[in-house]
Amino acid sequence: MKLLEARGLGVAYGDFQVLWDASIEADKGEIVCLLGPNGSGKSTLMNSLSRLTRLTAGEILFDGHALHDLPPHRISSLGLSHVLERHRLFPYMTVLENLLLGAGPRPDRARLARAFERVYSLFPRLKEREKQLAHSMSGGEQQMCAIARGLMSEPKLLMVDEPFIGLSPQLRHEVAGALRRLNEEGVTILLIEQNVREALAFAHRAYVLRAGRIVLAAPAGELLAGDALESVFFGRRDDERLH
């Protein structure tokens, strides 16, 4: 069953078009990854889904709601949460305060207790550091806190931009394990990841962008087994193989 459908998205910064006729979808319970070279439009596409970037064309349907008509502050309450690249925590607030912000205004006490139980179960070290200022934690711990903050609203779809960037192998393993567990619990995940093979081993399906256009959409296993990705990342000219 479709949870997210984005059709014909266009984004421009002034006269510069950065996203062209992009269409993606995610079923309930899927892990979908966005791949592509640096500057290909991956973050712009994700930002457009959470309405942080203004569309010039297209529509976004999420769980029966038309997101393209809504302002950004309405998105979280509908069940979509966006974890931006490189943490974006409030550095001089505690872990606990950052997490509380993720729950939204005036959260129900029972829901808040349920959300804290979930994030501390996924990331036990955040419980140990809940009174610590966010900026004083390691990069990996800040990434855990950013993901946990995104989970405090109990989303149906969690979007994570570069969840593993700059992490040690051990912390990459911990974060990946937490995301897999969330997916097993029914949370749909859309992520951006630069490590192509790691992303494809993690996801069910993938979209590949180049120069603001989606040039390939396929099950992750097919992409791992084939060689079409070489055309995107190494500039081969046999573009017809991408379609």
C-alpha positions as CSV (number, residue, x, y, z in Angstrom):
1,M,0.0,0.0,0.0
2,K,1.4,3.4,-1.0
3,L,2.3,5.7,1.9
4,L,4.1,8.4,-0.2
5,E,3.6,9.4,-3.8
6,A,5.5,12.4,-5.2
7,R,4.8,13.2,-8.9
8,G,6.6,15.5,-11.3
9,L,8.4,17.6,-8.6
10,G,10.3,20.6,-9.8
11,V,12.5,22.9,-7.7
12,A,14.4,26.1,-8.8
13,Y,16.6,28.5,-6.9
14,G,16.0,31.7,-8.8
15,D,16.7,31.0,-12.5
16,F,18.6,27.8,-11.7
17,Q,16.6,24.6,-12.0
18,V,17.8,22.0,-9.5
19,L,15.1,19.3,-9.7
20,W,13.3,18.2,-12.9
21,D,10.1,16.2,-13.0
22,A,11.0,13.9,-10.1
23,S,8.6,11.2,-9.1
24,I,9.1,8.8,-6.3
25,E,7.0,6.6,-4.0
26,A,7.3,4.5,-0.9
27,D,5.1,1.7,0.3
28,K,4.2,1.2,3.9
29,G,7.0,-0.8,5.6
30,E,9.6,-0.1,2.9
31,I,13.2,1.2,3.1
32,V,13.9,3.3,0.1
33,C,17.2,5.0,-0.6
34,L,18.1,8.0,-2.8
35,L,21.5,7.6,-4.5
36,G,23.5,9.8,-6.8
37,P,26.7,11.8,-7.2
38,N,27.2,14.9,-5.0
39,G,25.1,17.8,-6.2
40,S,22.6,15.5,-8.0
41,G,19.6,16.8,-6.1
42,K,19.1,14.2,-3.4
43,S,18.8,16.6,-0.4
44,T,16.7,19.0,-2.5
45,L,14.3,16.2,-3.3
46,M,14.0,15.2,0.4
47,N,13.6,18.8,1.5
48,S,10.8,19.2,-1.0
49,L,8.9,16.3,0.5
50,S,9.0,17.9,4.0
51,R,8.2,21.3,2.4
52,L,11.4,22.9,3.4
53,T,12.0,23.7,-0.3
54,R,9.4,25.4,-2.4
55,L,8.1,23.5,-5.4
56,T,7.7,25.0,-8.9
57,A,5.8,22.0,-10.1
58,G,4.3,18.7,-8.9
59,E,2.3,17.2,-6.1
60,I,3.0,15.2,-3.0
61,L,0.5,12.8,-1.5
62,F,1.2,11.2,1.9
63,D,-1.2,8.9,3.7
64,G,-4.2,10.5,2.0
65,H,-3.0,14.1,2.5
66,A,-1.8,16.6,-0.1
67,L,1.4,17.8,1.3
68,H,2.2,20.2,-1.6
69,D,-0.5,22.5,-0.3
70,L,0.7,22.6,3.3
71,P,3.3,24.7,5.2
72,P,6.3,22.9,6.7
73,H,5.1,23.1,10.3
74,R,2.0,21.0,9.5
75,I,4.0,18.0,8.2
76,S,5.2,16.4,11.4
77,S,1.7,16.1,12.8
78,L,0.7,14.0,9.8
79,G,3.3,11.4,10.4
80,L,6.3,12.5,8.4
81,S,9.6,13.3,10.2
82,H,12.8,14.6,8.6
83,V,16.3,14.2,10.1
84,L,18.5,16.7,8.3
85,E,22.1,16.1,7.4
86,R,24.7,16.6,10.1
87,H,22.5,16.5,13.1
88,R,21.2,20.1,13.3
89,L,20.7,19.8,17.0
90,F,20.4,22.7,19.3
91,P,23.9,22.6,20.7
92,Y,23.5,24.4,24.0
93,M,20.3,22.5,24.9
94,T,20.5,19.1,26.7
95,V,19.7,15.8,25.0
96,L,16.4,15.7,26.9
97,E,15.5,19.2,25.7
98,N,16.3,18.4,22.1
99,L,14.1,15.3,22.3
100,L,11.2,17.2,23.9
101,L,11.3,19.6,20.9
102,G,10.9,16.7,18.6
103,A,7.6,15.7,20.3
104,G,5.9,18.9,19.1
105,P,3.8,21.4,21.1
106,R,1.8,20.2,24.0
107,P,2.3,16.4,23.4
108,D,0.0,14.0,25.1
109,R,1.6,12.5,28.3
110,A,1.0,8.9,27.4
111,R,2.4,9.4,23.9
112,L,5.4,11.3,25.2
113,A,6.1,8.5,27.7
114,R,5.8,5.9,24.9
115,A,8.1,7.9,22.6
116,F,10.8,8.2,25.3
117,E,10.6,4.5,26.0
118,R,11.1,3.8,22.3
119,V,14.1,6.1,21.7
120,Y,15.9,5.1,24.9
121,S,15.4,1.4,23.9
122,L,16.9,2.1,20.5
123,F,19.7,4.3,21.8
124,P,20.4,3.5,25.5
125,R,23.3,5.9,25.7
126,L,21.0,8.8,25.2
127,K,19.3,8.0,28.5
128,E,22.7,8.1,30.1
129,R,23.4,11.5,28.6
130,E,19.9,13.1,28.8
131,K,21.2,16.0,31.0
132,Q,24.3,16.5,28.8
133,L,24.6,19.5,26.3
134,A,24.2,18.2,22.8
135,H,27.4,19.8,21.5
136,S,29.5,18.0,24.0
137,M,28.7,14.6,22.7
138,S,30.5,12.7,20.0
139,G,29.4,13.0,16.4
140,G,27.9,9.5,16.5
141,E,26.0,10.3,19.7
142,Q,24.7,13.5,18.1
143,Q,23.4,11.5,15.1
144,M,21.6,9.1,17.5
145,C,20.1,12.1,19.2
146,A,19.0,13.6,15.9
147,I,17.3,10.4,14.8
148,A,15.7,10.0,18.2
149,R,14.4,13.5,18.1
150,G,12.8,12.7,14.7
151,L,11.1,9.7,16.3
152,M,9.6,11.6,19.1
153,S,6.6,12.5,17.0
154,E,6.0,8.8,16.3
155,P,6.2,9.1,12.5
156,K,4.9,6.7,9.9
157,L,7.7,7.8,7.5
158,L,11.2,8.7,8.8
159,M,13.4,10.5,6.3
160,V,17.1,10.6,7.2
161,D,19.7,12.5,5.2
162,E,23.1,10.8,5.4
163,P,22.5,8.8,8.7
164,F,26.0,7.3,8.6
165,I,28.2,10.2,7.6
166,G,31.3,10.5,9.7
167,L,30.5,7.6,12.0
168,S,32.9,5.0,13.2
169,P,32.2,1.4,12.1
170,Q,30.8,0.5,15.5
171,L,28.5,3.5,15.5
172,R,27.4,2.9,11.9
173,H,26.5,-0.6,13.0
174,E,24.5,0.7,16.0
175,V,22.6,3.3,13.9
176,A,21.9,0.8,11.1
177,G,20.6,-1.7,13.6
178,A,18.3,0.9,15.1
179,L,16.9,1.8,11.7
180,R,16.3,-1.8,10.8
181,R,14.5,-2.4,14.1
182,L,12.3,0.7,13.4
183,N,11.5,-0.7,10.0
184,E,10.6,-4.1,11.4
185,E,8.2,-2.2,13.7
186,G,6.5,-0.8,10.7
187,V,8.1,2.6,10.2
188,T,8.8,3.4,6.5
189,I,12.3,4.8,5.9
190,L,13.6,7.1,3.2
191,L,17.3,7.8,3.4
192,I,20.2,9.3,1.5
193,E,23.5,7.5,1.7
194,Q,26.8,8.0,-0.2
195,N,28.0,4.5,0.3
196,V,26.2,2.9,-2.6
197,R,26.7,-0.8,-1.8
198,E,25.9,-0.3,1.9
199,A,22.7,1.6,1.0
200,L,21.6,-1.1,-1.5
201,A,22.3,-3.9,1.0
202,F,20.2,-2.0,3.5
203,A,17.2,-0.9,1.4
204,H,14.4,-2.6,-0.5
205,R,14.3,-0.1,-3.4
206,A,16.4,2.8,-4.7
207,Y,16.1,5.8,-6.9
208,V,19.2,7.2,-8.6
209,L,19.5,10.9,-9.4
210,R,21.8,12.7,-11.8
211,A,21.8,16.5,-12.5
212,G,18.4,16.9,-10.8
213,R,16.6,14.1,-12.6
214,I,15.7,10.5,-11.6
215,V,17.5,8.3,-14.1
216,L,16.9,5.0,-12.5
217,A,14.4,3.3,-10.2
218,A,14.7,-0.4,-9.3
219,P,14.7,-2.9,-6.5
220,A,18.0,-2.7,-4.5
221,G,18.9,-6.3,-5.3
222,E,18.7,-5.6,-9.1
223,L,21.0,-2.6,-8.8
224,L,23.5,-4.6,-6.7
225,A,23.6,-7.3,-9.3
226,G,23.8,-5.1,-12.4
227,D,26.1,-2.5,-13.7
228,A,23.7,0.4,-14.6
229,L,25.0,2.5,-11.7
230,E,28.4,2.9,-13.4
231,S,26.6,5.1,-16.0
232,V,25.5,7.4,-13.2
233,F,28.6,7.6,-11.1
234,F,31.3,7.3,-13.8
235,G,29.7,9.2,-16.6
236,R,29.4,6.4,-19.2
237,R,27.3,7.5,-22.2
238,D,25.1,4.5,-22.6
239,D,22.2,6.3,-20.9
240,E,19.6,4.2,-22.6
241,R,20.5,1.4,-20.2
242,L,19.1,3.5,-17.4
243,H,15.5,3.4,-18.5
